[in-house]
Amino acid sequence: MLGGCRAAAPGRDEGVREGADPGGAGALEGVFPRLFPLLRGLAVARRWAGLMAFTPDYLPIADRAPGLPGVWVVGGFCGHGMPFGLILGRFLAEAATGGAAPGALAPLRLDRPTLAGRGGPSAGW
């Protein structure tokens, strides 16, 4: 199993709203022979491609839901951020049961400057 090569896709897959760009798949097929020369000539048995969403600053969002007291939200893991899910779940549980956000969540707040004007709350979320 191998994944990646978004950088090889035309336009780095930015702005793609439907389907998947085949440029990345071609680049992936070239990786196997370089990494495993003895496997040269083997055919790809199965291929899957899908859209990946990204926040403008590539960081997840973890914050109180605006206008919904006691509700916390988390998302925007940007393709490779799922390992953050466990620790963010712990921090959100602390926030929900204790009422205050742990300091570690501050860089991931919804109104952070790195989201402002780039599709974040100031752009009408």
LOVEXLO-717126 format. One record per residue: residue number from 1; residue in one letter; x, y, z of N, C-alpha, C in turn. Coordinates in nm, 4 decimals. Last residue first. Example, Ala and Ser with C-alpha at 12.3 -4.5 7.8 and 13.67 -1.06 7.14 Angstrom:
2
+-----+---------+----------+----------+----------+----------+----------+----------+----------+----------+----------+
! num ! residuo !      npx !      npy !      npz !     capx !     capy !     capz !      cpx !      cpy !      cpz !
+-----+---------+----------+----------+----------+----------+----------+----------+----------+----------+----------+
!   2 !       s !   1.2850 !  -0.2250 !   0.7080 !   1.3670 !  -0.1060 !   0.7140 !   1.2900 !   0.0030 !   0.7870 !
!   1 !       a !   1.3190 !  -0.5690 !   0.7800 !   1.2300 !  -0.4500 !   0.7800 !   1.3200 !  -0.3300 !   0.7800 !
+-----+---------+----------+----------+----------+----------+----------+----------+----------+----------+----------+
This chain:
125
+-----+---------+----------+----------+----------+----------+----------+----------+----------+----------+----------+
! num ! residuo !      npx !      npy !      npz !     capx !     capy !     capz !      cpx !      cpy !      cpz !
+-----+---------+----------+----------+----------+----------+----------+----------+----------+----------+----------+
! 125 !       w !  -1.7898 !   3.1910 !   0.7828 !  -1.8182 !   3.0533 !   0.8260 !  -1.9454 !   3.0499 !   0.8973 !
! 124 !       g !  -1.7041 !   3.4316 !   0.6598 !  -1.8450 !   3.3964 !   0.6653 !  -1.8753 !   3.2532 !   0.7031 !
! 123 !       a !  -1.4488 !   3.5015 !   0.6825 !  -1.4962 !   3.4853 !   0.5456 !  -1.6394 !   3.4333 !   0.5435 !
! 122 !       s !  -1.3902 !   3.4944 !   0.9456 !  -1.4053 !   3.6272 !   0.8868 !  -1.4535 !   3.6199 !   0.7434 !
! 121 !       p !  -1.3587 !   3.2166 !   0.9880 !  -1.4784 !   3.2859 !   1.0360 !  -1.4982 !   3.4222 !   0.9718 !
! 120 !       g !  -1.1766 !   3.1314 !   0.6853 !  -1.2188 !   3.1085 !   0.8219 !  -1.3394 !   3.1926 !   0.8583 !
! 119 !       g !  -1.0764 !   3.1969 !   0.4428 !  -1.1798 !   3.0953 !   0.4448 !  -1.2308 !   3.0645 !   0.5842 !
! 118 !       r !  -0.8885 !   3.3809 !   0.5161 !  -0.8474 !   3.2723 !   0.4256 !  -0.9504 !   3.1617 !   0.4273 !
! 117 !       g !  -0.9476 !   3.5627 !   0.7111 !  -0.9333 !   3.6133 !   0.5749 !  -0.8965 !   3.5075 !   0.4735 !
! 116 !       a !  -0.8011 !   3.3651 !   0.9577 !  -0.8700 !   3.4899 !   0.9263 !  -0.8416 !   3.5344 !   0.7836 !
! 115 !       l !  -0.6322 !   3.1573 !   1.0130 !  -0.7535 !   3.1269 !   0.9364 !  -0.8232 !   3.2539 !   0.8892 !
! 114 !       t !  -0.4300 !   3.2642 !   1.1620 !  -0.3911 !   3.1948 !   1.0392 !  -0.5108 !   3.1487 !   0.9574 !
! 113 !       p !  -0.5532 !   3.3674 !   1.3961 !  -0.5137 !   3.4581 !   1.2871 !  -0.4799 !   3.3874 !   1.1563 !
! 112 !       r !  -0.8373 !   3.1792 !   1.5101 !  -0.6928 !   3.2025 !   1.5055 !  -0.6558 !   3.2876 !   1.3830 !
! 111 !       d !  -1.0972 !   3.1135 !   1.5738 !  -1.0684 !   3.2521 !   1.5360 !  -0.9191 !   3.2823 !   1.5282 !
! 110 !       l !  -1.0914 !   2.8450 !   1.6497 !  -1.1578 !   2.8816 !   1.5257 !  -1.1243 !   3.0238 !   1.4800 !
! 109 !       r !  -0.7806 !   2.7202 !   1.7824 !  -0.9110 !   2.7840 !   1.7950 !  -0.9630 !   2.8325 !   1.6590 !
! 108 !       l !  -0.5375 !   2.6046 !   1.8049 !  -0.6306 !   2.5410 !   1.7127 !  -0.7688 !   2.6061 !   1.7149 !
! 107 !       p !  -0.3815 !   2.7158 !   2.0015 !  -0.3377 !   2.7348 !   1.8630 !  -0.4366 !   2.6796 !   1.7601 !
! 106 !       a !  -0.5375 !   2.6286 !   2.2364 !  -0.5339 !   2.7685 !   2.1915 !  -0.4871 !   2.7848 !   2.0465 !
! 105 !       l !  -0.5141 !   2.3730 !   2.3349 !  -0.6088 !   2.3949 !   2.2260 !  -0.6023 !   2.5363 !   2.1685 !
! 104 !       a !  -0.3423 !   2.3846 !   2.5493 !  -0.2922 !   2.3204 !   2.4277 !  -0.3865 !   2.3402 !   2.3096 !
! 103 !       g !  -0.4916 !   2.4849 !   2.7605 !  -0.4046 !   2.5753 !   2.6858 !  -0.3546 !   2.5166 !   2.5547 !
! 102 !       p !  -0.8243 !   2.3547 !   2.7611 !  -0.6831 !   2.3412 !   2.7964 !  -0.5988 !   2.4336 !   2.7082 !
! 101 !       a !  -1.1104 !   2.5515 !   2.8186 !  -1.0259 !   2.4855 !   2.7184 !  -0.8831 !   2.4720 !   2.7714 !
! 100 !       a !  -1.3423 !   2.4766 !   3.0767 !  -1.2400 !   2.5645 !   3.0202 !  -1.1526 !   2.4851 !   2.9237 !
!  99 !       g !  -1.5190 !   2.2794 !   3.1593 !  -1.5716 !   2.4099 !   3.1206 !  -1.4707 !   2.5031 !   3.0570 !
!  98 !       g !  -1.4710 !   2.0165 !   3.2227 !  -1.4186 !   2.1194 !   3.3112 !  -1.4657 !   2.2592 !   3.2786 !
!  97 !       t !  -1.5916 !   1.8696 !   3.0242 !  -1.6229 !   1.8372 !   3.1636 !  -1.5757 !   1.9447 !   3.2598 !
!  96 !       a !  -1.4951 !   1.9902 !   2.7896 !  -1.6393 !   1.9709 !   2.8082 !  -1.6749 !   1.9443 !   2.9538 !
!  95 !       a !  -1.2165 !   1.9832 !   2.8280 !  -1.2853 !   2.1112 !   2.8100 !  -1.4344 !   2.0973 !   2.8397 !
!  94 !       e !  -1.1696 !   1.7078 !   2.8434 !  -1.1336 !   1.7943 !   2.9564 !  -1.2090 !   1.9264 !   2.9486 !
!  93 !       a !  -1.2542 !   1.6409 !   2.5861 !  -1.3237 !   1.5836 !   2.7012 !  -1.2942 !   1.6665 !   2.8262 !
!  92 !       l !  -1.0618 !   1.7778 !   2.4377 !  -1.2013 !   1.8199 !   2.4291 !  -1.2843 !   1.7629 !   2.5428 !
!  91 !       f !  -0.8316 !   1.6318 !   2.5075 !  -0.8405 !   1.7741 !   2.5425 !  -0.9849 !   1.8238 !   2.5374 !
!  90 !       r !  -0.9016 !   1.3800 !   2.3987 !  -0.8752 !   1.3942 !   2.5424 !  -0.8902 !   1.5396 !   2.5862 !
!  89 !       g !  -0.9204 !   1.4478 !   2.1291 !  -1.0365 !   1.3934 !   2.1995 !  -1.0210 !   1.4070 !   2.3500 !
!  88 !       l !  -0.6582 !   1.5167 !   2.0801 !  -0.7591 !   1.6218 !   2.0761 !  -0.8878 !   1.5748 !   2.1433 !
!  87 !       i !  -0.5415 !   1.2652 !   2.0995 !  -0.5055 !   1.3670 !   2.1988 !  -0.6069 !   1.4805 !   2.1981 !
!  86 !       l !  -0.6724 !   1.1345 !   1.8813 !  -0.6761 !   1.0816 !   2.0184 !  -0.6458 !   1.1892 !   2.1216 !
!  85 !       g !  -0.6186 !   1.2937 !   1.6498 !  -0.7542 !   1.2712 !   1.6986 !  -0.7603 !   1.2250 !   1.8422 !
!  84 !       f !  -0.3696 !   1.3004 !   1.5461 !  -0.4013 !   1.4030 !   1.6453 !  -0.5372 !   1.3785 !   1.7099 !
!  83 !       p !  -0.3715 !   1.1061 !   1.3499 !  -0.3039 !   1.0748 !   1.4764 !  -0.3313 !   1.1786 !   1.5856 !
!  82 !       m !  -0.5016 !   1.2463 !   1.1373 !  -0.5784 !   1.1596 !   1.2248 !  -0.5036 !   1.1178 !   1.3515 !
!  81 !       g !  -0.3743 !   1.4088 !   0.9499 !  -0.3819 !   1.4527 !   1.0883 !  -0.4559 !   1.3620 !   1.1830 !
!  80 !       h !  -0.3597 !   1.3869 !   0.6816 !  -0.2619 !   1.3116 !   0.7591 !  -0.2698 !   1.3435 !   0.9079 !
!  79 !       g !  -0.6103 !   1.5286 !   0.6024 !  -0.5541 !   1.4100 !   0.5395 !  -0.4617 !   1.3279 !   0.6262 !
!  78 !       c !  -0.6962 !   1.7433 !   0.7800 !  -0.6103 !   1.7622 !   0.6627 !  -0.5401 !   1.6372 !   0.6121 !
!  77 !       f !  -0.8673 !   1.7763 !   0.9904 !  -0.7435 !   1.7030 !   1.0145 !  -0.6517 !   1.6957 !   0.8928 !
!  76 !       g !  -1.1054 !   1.9205 !   1.0480 !  -0.9995 !   1.9777 !   0.9650 !  -0.8663 !   1.9084 !   0.9833 !
!  75 !       g !  -1.2235 !   1.9251 !   1.3923 !  -1.2237 !   1.8807 !   1.2527 !  -1.1067 !   1.9403 !   1.1786 !
!  74 !       v !  -1.4429 !   1.9662 !   1.6646 !  -1.3067 !   1.9391 !   1.6189 !  -1.3169 !   1.8883 !   1.4757 !
!  73 !       v !  -1.6312 !   2.1516 !   1.9064 !  -1.6151 !   2.0881 !   1.7756 !  -1.4680 !   2.0662 !   1.7460 !
!  72 !       w !  -1.8569 !   2.1636 !   2.1829 !  -1.7210 !   2.1764 !   2.1302 !  -1.7136 !   2.1018 !   1.9974 !
!  71 !       v !  -2.1036 !   2.3228 !   2.3664 !  -2.0752 !   2.2369 !   2.2520 !  -1.9354 !   2.2684 !   2.1989 !
!  70 !       g !  -2.1664 !   2.5051 !   2.5625 !  -2.1354 !   2.3692 !   2.6036 !  -2.1038 !   2.2738 !   2.4899 !
!  69 !       p !  -2.3705 !   2.7062 !   2.3543 !  -2.3044 !   2.6869 !   2.4837 !  -2.2843 !   2.5387 !   2.5169 !
!  68 !       l !  -2.3387 !   2.8049 !   2.0545 !  -2.3932 !   2.6825 !   2.1131 !  -2.3220 !   2.6531 !   2.2449 !
!  67 !       g !  -2.2089 !   3.0194 !   1.9379 !  -2.3525 !   3.0297 !   1.9618 !  -2.4170 !   2.9063 !   2.0218 !
!  66 !       p !  -1.9538 !   2.8237 !   1.7957 !  -2.0095 !   2.9579 !   1.8149 !  -2.1614 !   2.9547 !   1.8314 !
!  65 !       a !  -1.8262 !   2.5619 !   1.9777 !  -1.9123 !   2.5922 !   1.8634 !  -1.9743 !   2.7291 !   1.8862 !
!  64 !       r !  -1.4879 !   2.5852 !   2.0868 !  -1.6303 !   2.5906 !   2.1191 !  -1.7072 !   2.6203 !   1.9904 !
!  63 !       d !  -1.2455 !   2.3845 !   1.9046 !  -1.2929 !   2.5058 !   1.9718 !  -1.4384 !   2.4880 !   2.0129 !
!  62 !       a !  -1.0138 !   2.3008 !   1.6779 !  -1.0722 !   2.2477 !   1.8013 !  -1.1130 !   2.3678 !   1.8857 !
!  61 !       i !  -0.8965 !   2.2169 !   1.3634 !  -0.9723 !   2.3153 !   1.4404 !  -1.0307 !   2.2432 !   1.5607 !
!  60 !       p !  -0.5651 !   2.1321 !   1.2395 !  -0.7041 !   2.1043 !   1.2745 !  -0.7664 !   2.2210 !   1.3504 !
!  59 !       l !  -0.3759 !   2.3034 !   0.9847 !  -0.3918 !   2.2600 !   1.1237 !  -0.5380 !   2.2279 !   1.1507 !
!  58 !       y !  -0.3366 !   2.4246 !   0.7370 !  -0.3045 !   2.2821 !   0.7511 !  -0.3116 !   2.2302 !   0.8944 !
!  57 !       d !  -0.4381 !   2.6730 !   0.6939 !  -0.3064 !   2.6674 !   0.7576 !  -0.2620 !   2.5233 !   0.7883 !
!  56 !       p !  -0.6857 !   2.6235 !   0.5669 !  -0.5870 !   2.7107 !   0.5027 !  -0.4469 !   2.7038 !   0.5636 !
!  55 !       t !  -0.7487 !   2.2699 !   0.5841 !  -0.7699 !   2.4045 !   0.6354 !  -0.6630 !   2.4929 !   0.5718 !
!  54 !       f !  -0.8483 !   2.0448 !   0.3281 !  -0.7426 !   2.1051 !   0.4083 !  -0.7886 !   2.2390 !   0.4625 !
!  53 !       a !  -0.9631 !   1.7299 !   0.2076 !  -0.9901 !   1.8681 !   0.2462 !  -0.8785 !   1.9173 !   0.3373 !
!  52 !       m !  -0.9247 !   1.5245 !  -0.0680 !  -0.8774 !   1.5544 !   0.0671 !  -0.9049 !   1.7019 !   0.0941 !
!  51 !       l !  -1.0884 !   1.2813 !  -0.2685 !  -1.0608 !   1.4206 !  -0.2354 !  -1.0129 !   1.4322 !  -0.0913 !
!  50 !       g !  -0.9242 !   0.9794 !  -0.3769 !  -1.0358 !   1.0579 !  -0.3272 !  -0.9919 !   1.1980 !  -0.2935 !
!  49 !       a !  -0.8577 !   0.6673 !  -0.5279 !  -0.8203 !   0.8069 !  -0.5077 !  -0.9438 !   0.8827 !  -0.4613 !
!  48 !       w !  -0.7221 !   0.3477 !  -0.5620 !  -0.8306 !   0.4306 !  -0.5121 !  -0.7769 !   0.5720 !  -0.4979 !
!  47 !       r !  -0.6507 !   0.0398 !  -0.7184 !  -0.6177 !   0.1816 !  -0.7017 !  -0.7415 !   0.2538 !  -0.6519 !
!  46 !       r !  -0.4970 !  -0.2778 !  -0.7442 !  -0.6109 !  -0.1966 !  -0.7056 !  -0.5653 !  -0.0540 !  -0.6821 !
!  45 !       a !  -0.2634 !  -0.3780 !  -0.8634 !  -0.3836 !  -0.4621 !  -0.8555 !  -0.5082 !  -0.3792 !  -0.8277 !
!  44 !       v !  -0.0173 !  -0.2851 !  -1.0843 !  -0.1001 !  -0.2363 !  -0.9746 !  -0.2303 !  -0.3166 !  -0.9760 !
!  43 !       a !   0.2266 !  -0.5345 !  -1.1721 !   0.1152 !  -0.4457 !  -1.2056 !   0.0418 !  -0.4023 !  -1.0788 !
!  42 !       l !   0.5827 !  -0.5492 !  -1.1771 !   0.4553 !  -0.5905 !  -1.1176 !   0.3474 !  -0.4878 !  -1.1514 !
!  41 !       g !   0.8086 !  -0.4281 !  -1.2773 !   0.7282 !  -0.5068 !  -1.3687 !   0.5976 !  -0.5573 !  -1.3093 !
!  40 !       r !   1.0132 !  -0.4523 !  -0.9926 !   0.9882 !  -0.3863 !  -1.1210 !   0.9102 !  -0.4808 !  -1.2121 !
!  39 !       l !   1.0943 !  -0.5545 !  -0.7577 !   0.9521 !  -0.5696 !  -0.7895 !   0.9154 !  -0.5039 !  -0.9229 !
!  38 !       l !   1.3544 !  -0.4824 !  -0.7238 !   1.3282 !  -0.6228 !  -0.7538 !   1.1813 !  -0.6484 !  -0.7903 !
!  37 !       p !   1.3425 !  -0.2109 !  -0.6443 !   1.3809 !  -0.2457 !  -0.7815 !   1.3506 !  -0.3917 !  -0.8180 !
!  36 !       f !   1.1714 !  -0.0364 !  -0.4604 !   1.1830 !  -0.1818 !  -0.4616 !   1.2187 !  -0.2298 !  -0.6024 !
!  35 !       l !   1.1834 !   0.2390 !  -0.5065 !   1.2016 !   0.1873 !  -0.3707 !   1.2319 !   0.0374 !  -0.3681 !
!  34 !       r !   1.1442 !   0.2543 !  -0.7849 !   1.2615 !   0.3188 !  -0.7235 !   1.2891 !   0.2622 !  -0.5849 !
!  33 !       p !   0.9051 !   0.1149 !  -0.8264 !   1.0288 !   0.0642 !  -0.8876 !   1.1556 !   0.1273 !  -0.8285 !
!  32 !       f !   0.7270 !   0.2842 !  -0.6611 !   0.7577 !   0.1438 !  -0.6307 !   0.8859 !   0.0936 !  -0.6975 !
!  31 !       v !   0.7052 !   0.5350 !  -0.7898 !   0.7750 !   0.5232 !  -0.6617 !   0.8160 !   0.3787 !  -0.6347 !
!  30 !       g !   0.5468 !   0.5337 !  -1.0134 !   0.6908 !   0.5456 !  -1.0326 !   0.7713 !   0.5275 !  -0.9049 !
!  29 !       e !   0.2931 !   0.5308 !  -0.9089 !   0.3403 !   0.4104 !  -0.9778 !   0.4896 !   0.4141 !  -1.0037 !
!  28 !       l !   0.2733 !   0.7943 !  -0.8184 !   0.2837 !   0.6847 !  -0.7229 !   0.3382 !   0.5583 !  -0.7885 !
!  27 !       a !   0.2406 !   0.9337 !  -1.0575 !   0.3619 !   0.9561 !  -0.9780 !   0.3821 !   0.8432 !  -0.8787 !
!  26 !       g !  -0.0126 !   0.8439 !  -1.1294 !   0.1026 !   0.8154 !  -1.2145 !   0.2333 !   0.8314 !  -1.1394 !
!  25 !       a !  -0.1633 !   0.9550 !  -0.9209 !  -0.1564 !   0.8092 !  -0.9375 !  -0.0365 !   0.7703 !  -1.0231 !
!  24 !       g !  -0.1425 !   1.2316 !  -0.9618 !  -0.0825 !   1.1711 !  -0.8433 !  -0.0671 !   1.0209 !  -0.8569 !
!  23 !       g !  -0.2906 !   1.2677 !  -1.1983 !  -0.1473 !   1.2966 !  -1.1939 !  -0.0771 !   1.2328 !  -1.0763 !
!  22 !       p !  -0.5660 !   1.2373 !  -1.1835 !  -0.4853 !   1.1183 !  -1.2116 !  -0.3342 !   1.1430 !  -1.2060 !
!  21 !       d !  -0.7512 !   1.3798 !  -0.9247 !  -0.6606 !   1.4081 !  -1.0352 !  -0.5721 !   1.2877 !  -1.0614 !
!  20 !       a !  -1.0799 !   1.2712 !  -0.8633 !  -0.9416 !   1.2824 !  -0.8186 !  -0.8543 !   1.3021 !  -0.9405 !
!  19 !       g !  -1.4046 !   1.4224 !  -0.8148 !  -1.3108 !   1.3238 !  -0.8664 !  -1.1722 !   1.3420 !  -0.8080 !
!  18 !       e !  -1.4314 !   1.7723 !  -0.7500 !  -1.4933 !   1.6452 !  -0.7875 !  -1.3866 !   1.5517 !  -0.8406 !
!  17 !       r !  -1.2728 !   1.9850 !  -0.6826 !  -1.3993 !   1.9695 !  -0.6111 !  -1.4683 !   1.8364 !  -0.6414 !
!  16 !       v !  -0.9606 !   2.1244 !  -0.6474 !  -1.0326 !   2.0097 !  -0.7035 !  -1.1570 !   1.9864 !  -0.6196 !
!  15 !       g !  -0.8064 !   2.3203 !  -0.5306 !  -0.9267 !   2.3614 !  -0.5996 !  -1.0048 !   2.2478 !  -0.6631 !
!  14 !       e !  -0.5028 !   2.1496 !  -0.5702 !  -0.5751 !   2.2598 !  -0.5076 !  -0.6943 !   2.2981 !  -0.5938 !
!  13 !       d !  -0.3369 !   1.9539 !  -0.6686 !  -0.4739 !   1.9157 !  -0.6336 !  -0.5520 !   2.0273 !  -0.5663 !
!  12 !       r !  -0.1180 !   2.0856 !  -0.7690 !  -0.1064 !   2.0259 !  -0.6359 !  -0.2425 !   1.9851 !  -0.5799 !
!  11 !       g !  -0.1368 !   2.1501 !  -1.0325 !  -0.1951 !   2.2437 !  -0.9371 !  -0.1946 !   2.1925 !  -0.7950 !
!  10 !       p !  -0.1153 !   1.8097 !  -1.1085 !  -0.1240 !   1.9461 !  -1.1619 !  -0.1950 !   2.0378 !  -1.0627 !
!   9 !       a !   0.0641 !   1.6228 !  -0.8598 !  -0.0589 !   1.6461 !  -0.9361 !  -0.0591 !   1.7892 !  -0.9896 !
!   8 !       a !   0.2781 !   1.6128 !  -0.6937 !   0.3026 !   1.5804 !  -0.8341 !   0.1801 !   1.6063 !  -0.9217 !
!   7 !       a !   0.1818 !   1.6568 !  -0.4413 !   0.2651 !   1.7620 !  -0.5001 !   0.2911 !   1.7373 !  -0.6479 !
!   6 !       r !   0.0606 !   1.4177 !  -0.3765 !  -0.0238 !   1.5323 !  -0.4122 !   0.0571 !   1.6393 !  -0.4822 !
!   5 !       c !   0.1894 !   1.1830 !  -0.2987 !   0.2248 !   1.2439 !  -0.4282 !   0.1299 !   1.3547 !  -0.4706 !
!   4 !       g !   0.0034 !   0.9208 !  -0.1364 !   0.0712 !   1.0493 !  -0.1389 !   0.0860 !   1.1045 !  -0.2790 !
!   3 !       g !   0.0624 !   0.5727 !  -0.0634 !  -0.0206 !   0.6906 !  -0.0870 !   0.0628 !   0.8163 !  -0.0886 !
!   2 !       l !   0.0515 !   0.2206 !  -0.0798 !   0.1301 !   0.3432 !  -0.0922 !   0.0345 !   0.4583 !  -0.1182 !
!   1 !       m !   0.0852 !  -0.1170 !   0.0000 !   0.0000 !   0.0000 !   0.0000 !   0.0894 !   0.1229 !   0.0000 !
+-----+---------+----------+----------+----------+----------+----------+----------+----------+----------+----------+
